[in-house]
Each structure stands twice: as C-alpha cells, then as structure tokens.
Amino acid sequence: MATHDTDNLGNQALEPVAPHDRVFSWHAQASLWFSMGVGLLVMQVGAYLVPGASTQDAALAIVLGSLLGSALLAWTARVACNTGLTSAGLMHHTYGRYFARLPILLNITQLIGWTTFELVIMRDGTSAIAKQSLGLDAQNPVVLVGATVLWGGVLALLLSGSMTRLVRQVIGRFGLPLVIASLLWLSWQFGTQLQHAGLDAFWAKKGDASMGLLSAMDLVIGMPVSWLPLVADYARHGRSGRGAMSGTFVGYAVANIWCYALGVVVVTVGPPNVDLVSALLLAQGGLLALSLILVDEIDNAYGDSYSAAVCAHSIKPQWTIRLWGVGLAVLCTLLALVFPIHSIEPFLLLLSSVFVPLYGVILGRMGSGVALHLRTPKRVDLVAAALWLTGFALFRAITLWAPQWGATLPTLALTFALAWLTRPKA
C-alpha cells in the first residue's frame, strides 16, 4: 500500500495509511501540536484581546477558548487516526468524491495563503533581528528578499524529506526543548516586569468594551479551529486513536494558552506604540529567545504547505506529495516576495470560516464512531453539502449582525447536531 514517505504510485491522500506508517506515539503527537501551537502569530492575536476586553475576561476567554478549540482539534485527530484517512479523505467520505473537490480546493487556497503569511512573519522577524544585531536597515529590499528566500529555501528542503521523520527526530527531540526554554525565559522576563508594574492593577484592568467575553472566545477558538483542515494528515499516523486525541489536546491546549497569555502580558508591560516583535527584542535575552521561536515558526509553514500538498495530491495523484510540497513552497516564496499579504488577511479569515461548519458536519457524521470509511463514497452527498452551506450562511450572519455572541460555537453546534441526526445508519 502507498504511504506518504514513498514515491509509490496510487492516491496516497485517499487511501488509509498503511499499518507500518502508524509510528506516532503520544509524545510525538503532543510535541508536534505544542510546536504547532507556538508562534509569533498566536502571540500577536493574543495582544489583540486587550484593551478591548478586560484582563479577567481575556484570561477566561484564553482558557475556555483554548480548551474548547483544542478539544475539537483532538476529536478530529481521533477520527482520522481511527479511520486512517487524511483531511481530503474525510471530506470525500462525508460530502462525496465529486462535491469534496470544492472544499479541498478552498483548503489548498487558504493553506497557500497561510504559508505565505508565515513566510512574511518569519521575514519580518528576521529583518528585525538583523537590524538590532547587525545594524542593517530592516526595510532594505536586499534584506527583505534575502530573508524571504532563506526561509522559503528551508521550507522547500524540509518538504523534500520525510514528514514522520521530521516530527519524531527533529521536533520531538530537539525543537521542543528549545522552544519551551524560550517561552520560559520570555515568561520570566515579562512576568517580572508585570510584577513590578503591579499585579493587582493588571488583574483589575477594565477593557474599553469593544470586545465581550464571547467575542474574545471566538478570537481564541479561531486559532485551533484554523488547524482543523490539517490535523488529520498527521494524526492518521498515530498508533492509537486515544493517544492521538489526548496528545493533540494536551500539546495544543498548553501552547495556545501560554502564547495567548504571553501576548497579553507583553502588550501590557511593553513600551507604548511598539510592536510585539520589537517588544520581545527589547527584553533581556530576547534576541536569542525570539530567534528560537522564529526557527520554530517554520513548522507552522511546513504544516500548512504539507497539508496543501496532500490535498493537491488527492486531486492530481500523478504528482507525488513531495513534488507538490516543493512546488508549493516555491510558489509561496514568490507570493511572499510580490504579494501584499496583509491586504488579503480578511480573505484568509473568510476562508477559515468555511471550515467551521465543514468540520461540524464531518464530526457529526464520523465523530460518533460510525464506520463510514468502510463504504464507497457517494458522488455527492446532498444532505451533507446543504448542511455545510447552511452553516456557512449562519456563521456569516452572526459575524455581521451579532458578533458579540461569537459565531464559532453556535455554527459548530448546529451543523454537528443536524449532521448527527441525518447520519446514515450503520
């Protein structure tokens, strides 16, 4: 049977993973998703919570949103591990092999966008480091192009190798300890500043009422939910569904809570009108800590582009996953050089909202243990397709007319319940 790490013929994205490729232990799953959960982007989004919300509301939103979002991620990981299917495979078995091409293409589009966005973040962070340590102009075109090509080349190199070997030998053994050490150091530095500024005043700080608890939770849940279209591509290599579920939950929940909270603290005690990266650099030892976090950021870009390659392979299996991966890395590098990526962030967030109801339906159909993977997929499952489109309409309506209530949880609840009630009987 074909596997991800060979160049055998066949559609590797739609076949259940071979038993000898089920190599991820609980530790590997937890290490992978802790590493995926750590990033400058997560800290920056955490900084957006204040001063819109009060400190207490922000803290509650971070904890509850991270636990709920990570639980959804872990549930999807369990389904993928039990079925052995990729994200594209889950879409095929839920929506039908013809209709599934629409969400698969949308997923490829958003993953290309997010990979490009990650390359821009790494480029900007590298330019800031070059400015502080070498005195170079951070906006110099040579510096920007050089940093972009550097990270794009590293990404292409990683995608040309084995995904399972990268997770087990690089992330689990070397990357994880260094990232944890960086987060501990930054937490100590900014926590000490916060203590000197006054913990009581910080905890009692009120927001400006522009963001309530539920809308803040929506912002927090959005980060783990953004990984829903990817988690299956890794979790299916797990040795057991229970291990995949608990490892994914623990790893991602801890990282998400930690990075969101650190973002809130940094923006609170940092100098006014200073961006998060600059504030991190100003901390004692911040240059080294930021450099290590920046290196860890590459696995987020890798996660996006690898899953994009798996989805693309499901549509055109004549090209191997490795070939798709390298090609997409080159494409995203070029986009990072020429595309005004910050202007398309709303479009990327719109695409992300597509996958909340999409996975509500998938979990409703397959999350209760019904062995749909044993059946030949339909061409089009009209009921599942209609539920997805209804959920998307609900999500957009809540976002436009009642953002204070948050759109993620109501949409997930409705699509899951309707999908479960209409699921085919075993």
Salt bridges, closest charged atoms under 4 A:
ASP21 OD1 - HIS20 ND1 3.67
ASP124 OD1 - ARG123 NE 3.33
ASP381 OD2 - ARG365 NH1 3.04
ASP381 OD2 - LYS378 NZ 3.96
